[in-house]
């Protein structure tokens, strides 16, 4: 398997990079710290960038009655920061260049990507709804097929695994987009065959046909359609039943070599995964041991078996299947 390319990730600055929260504190995050050994970061703090200072009075999103517009207001001063924030968003985007993903601070009226409280006014009133923050919403709108998550959701094992899988594919996709030749697209499709089988069989077949009908195609045009399909294919996390199908397919490569007891042990592990008693990494590890032992070269190159650095596998889970 090819070694991993370093993704470039935009991370909210308060997640362990600086004491820039409203109260002058930071929020250390072990996952992001560990990820830093394998990724590069850009760390904006939108509220500091628009001149609110540290410490500062908190802001909130207000949606006035009969109006759809979201206004970012500093309640204590009644300062409307919406225009400043949108100017910051636009200039951040124009300076940004190529990136691979985003980890933003959850529930913040600026950085949040969901569950941010919306209020009808400033003052002591109950929220009237929830949604995206201004910067978080801007990122979601401008990077629709990118991995974008908040640090709270990343405590969930399945969400984190899906995020990391997409994140570490992004630099390879960028490289393919920049200077990939036809042979590189074919190789990429081949290496990701089982991963695509788990994520989206329908698109996997369409992409297979696209690559197979390559003779008359313009490479740049084909690359564009291929990459868009690929990003759509990996947008939603795979069902556990699809992972089981892929593992059964992989087992087929060893069916005439494995002892009966080995097969039974593997099927037991798969059943435990199906019941949610062990993580996917358990049956995957078994297949990896067969790949090494029997030198199965086609499976060895499959990203499905190690989509991101193994060192980042952490089975801790918030238990909140969000
Ligand atoms: S959530 Fe965003 S705006 Fe708020 S302190 Fe963190 S980085 Fe700054």
Boltz pocket constraint, residues with backbone or C-beta under 6 A from the ligand:
constraints:
  - pocket:
      binder: B
      contacts: [[A, 12], [A, 13], [A, 14], [A, 15], [A, 20], [A, 21], [A, 22], [A, 44], [A, 45], [A, 46], [A, 47], [A, 48], [A, 105], [A, 108], [A, 110], [A, 111]]
      max_distance: 6.0
